[in-house]
Amino acid sequence: MSDGGRPATDGDDGWPVPLRGVTESVVATRGPNGRWNVAALGLHAGDPVTARTWGRTRTRLNFDRRGGGVVQFTRDPVDFTRAALDVYERAEPVLDSSQAWARVEAEHVTTGDDGHTGWAEWQLHPVESTVVSRSVEPVNRAFGAVIEATVAASRLDVPSYDETTLRQRLSYFEAVVERCGGQREREAMALIGSLTDWKTENESF
């Protein structure tokens, strides 16, 4: 897998970046059509790192079929939003905006149910990792707001979450993006509106 990067040397755990708490990433998994599906994936720091897939998603099915994928780290809000909310397929696994990635083996650990939604837990074992670029990333509230907005939007159709509360959160995050964001954050927020019904429904509140 060639991407113009260099092997990671950040630590002995195999990951190209330090992980703490829950780190948001995107994962590319190869589907039966040969294309790579890109989806958001929260990484739970630990030894080993774990992640959960919710429902019978493409990521879960592809983990089952292929036993792994390519976890990557991007600061592009549009790429992250597409991964979180859209069916995002590509010919190649590594995004142009990826700053680092790790090819991982995914080991199925256990399954469970939360609010009538089934989940599967996986241990992720990096077997290859690369740092594509190192850059100073200024803190911008709008980027964080986009990430939180994708979480709220993904829960709109989940019965165990209060829809009114979620829509109020989305309105707040939209205001943060309008106040603090740049072009890509605004594009991402508009994409959330086009991929869900929250904007249309919100007008009736």
DRENDOVEX-97510 format. One line per field, with one value per residue (C-alpha): residue in three letters; y, x, z. Coordinates in steps of 0.1 Angstrom, whole numbers. Each point is the difference from the previous one (the first is absolute). Layout:
<rs>
aa <- (ALA_...)
c2 <- (Y_...)
c1 <- (X_...)
c3 <- (Z_...)
</rs>
This chain:
<rs>
aa <- (MET_SER_ASP_GLY_GLY_ARG_PRO_ALA_THR_ASP_GLY_ASP_ASP_GLY_TRP_PRO_VAL_PRO_LEU_ARG_GLY_VAL_THR_GLU_SER_VAL_VAL_ALA_THR_ARG_GLY_PRO_ASN_GLY_ARG_TRP_ASN_VAL_ALA_ALA_LEU_GLY_LEU_HIS_ALA_GLY_ASP_PRO_VAL_THR_ALA_ARG_THR_TRP_GLY_ARG_THR_ARG_THR_ARG_LEU_ASN_PHE_ASP_ARG_ARG_GLY_GLY_GLY_VAL_VAL_GLN_PHE_THR_ARG_ASP_PRO_VAL_ASP_PHE_THR_ARG_ALA_ALA_LEU_ASP_VAL_TYR_GLU_ARG_ALA_GLU_PRO_VAL_LEU_ASP_SER_SER_GLN_ALA_TRP_ALA_ARG_VAL_GLU_ALA_GLU_HIS_VAL_THR_THR_GLY_ASP_ASP_GLY_HIS_THR_GLY_TRP_ALA_GLU_TRP_GLN_LEU_HIS_PRO_VAL_GLU_SER_THR_VAL_VAL_SER_ARG_SER_VAL_GLU_PRO_VAL_ASN_ARG_ALA_PHE_GLY_ALA_VAL_ILE_GLU_ALA_THR_VAL_ALA_ALA_SER_ARG_LEU_ASP_VAL_PRO_SER_TYR_ASP_GLU_THR_THR_LEU_ARG_GLN_ARG_LEU_SER_TYR_PHE_GLU_ALA_VAL_VAL_GLU_ARG_CYS_GLY_GLY_GLN_ARG_GLU_ARG_GLU_ALA_MET_ALA_LEU_ILE_GLY_SER_LEU_THR_ASP_TRP_LYS_THR_GLU_ASN_GLU_SER_PHE)
c2 <- (0_31_35_21_-2_-15_-28_11_2_15_-29_-38_-6_2_30_30_25_-1_-10_11_-4_-4_12_6_-16_-12_-36_-14_-36_-19_-11_-29_23_7_36_15_12_29_5_17_-21_10_-16_-8_4_-30_-31_-11_29_-9_13_-7_-3_6_-20_-20_28_-5_4_-29_-22_8_-6_-34_-7_14_1_36_33_32_24_36_34_31_36_6_6_-8_-34_-8_9_-21_-29_4_5_-10_-31_9_-24_5_-20_5_-1_30_34_29_18_-28_12_-35_-35_-35_-33_-20_-35_0_-28_-4_-1_2_12_17_21_36_16_-28_6_-28_7_-19_7_-4_0_18_-11_23_-19_29_38_31_37_19_35_18_35_24_-2_32_-6_10_-4_-5_-33_-14_12_-19_-32_3_8_-32_-19_17_-5_-37_-5_17_-32_-20_-4_2_36_30_15_35_1_-11_26_27_-11_1_35_10_-17_18_33_-8_-9_32_21_-17_-22_4_-12_-37_0_18_-25_-28_14_5_-36_-12_19_-16_-35_1_16_21_34_-6_-13_26_28_-13_4)
c1 <- (0_17_-9_31_3_26_-2_-12_25_-21_-1_2_-37_-2_-23_13_-15_-5_-35_-18_-36_-21_18_-21_12_-12_4_1_-12_-1_-34_-11_-1_38_-5_10_-28_10_-18_6_14_7_32_0_36_14_21_-13_-20_-37_-29_-37_-21_-37_-26_7_21_23_30_-12_-7_33_19_-17_9_35_12_11_4_19_-5_9_1_-14_-7_-21_-36_-16_18_-9_-37_-2_15_-23_-33_2_7_36_18_33_24_29_-1_21_-17_19_-6_14_28_9_-14_4_-10_-16_-12_-34_-7_-37_-2_-37_-34_-28_-31_-7_-34_-10_31_25_37_32_33_33_36_21_36_21_23_13_-2_11_2_-9_5_7_-14_-11_-38_-15_-29_-33_-33_-18_19_-11_-35_-1_12_-27_-26_7_-5_-33_-12_9_-23_-31_-17_10_-30_20_10_-23_-4_-9_32_21_-15_7_36_3_-13_26_28_-11_2_36_10_-15_18_33_4_17_-11_5_-18_-30_0_0_-29_-19_7_-14_-32_-2_7_-26_-35_10_-1_-34_-15_17_-19_-32_12)
c3 <- (0_-12_11_1_38_23_25_34_29_27_24_3_-1_-38_-2_-20_26_37_10_32_12_-32_-31_-31_-32_-33_-11_-36_-4_-33_-10_-22_-30_4_10_33_23_22_33_33_29_36_14_37_13_18_-5_-24_-16_-4_-21_-3_-31_3_-19_-32_-16_-29_24_21_-30_-16_33_1_-36_-2_36_0_-18_-1_29_-8_15_-18_10_-31_13_-33_-3_36_-5_-32_19_30_-19_-36_-20_-9_-24_-17_-23_25_38_11_-2_-16_33_22_22_12_-3_13_-16_27_7_16_26_10_38_10_-10_19_-2_10_-5_-24_-22_-2_3_-5_17_-17_10_-25_-6_-23_-23_-21_6_-18_8_-31_14_33_3_26_4_15_23_-17_18_-33_-7_33_-6_-33_17_27_-26_-19_33_6_-36_0_30_-14_-9_31_23_32_-7_4_-34_12_21_-30_-23_26_2_-38_0_26_-20_-32_18_12_-36_-13_26_1_-31_-34_-34_6_34_-16_-29_25_19_-32_-9_33_-9_-34_13_28_4_30_-18_-15_32_21_-19_15_36)
</rs>
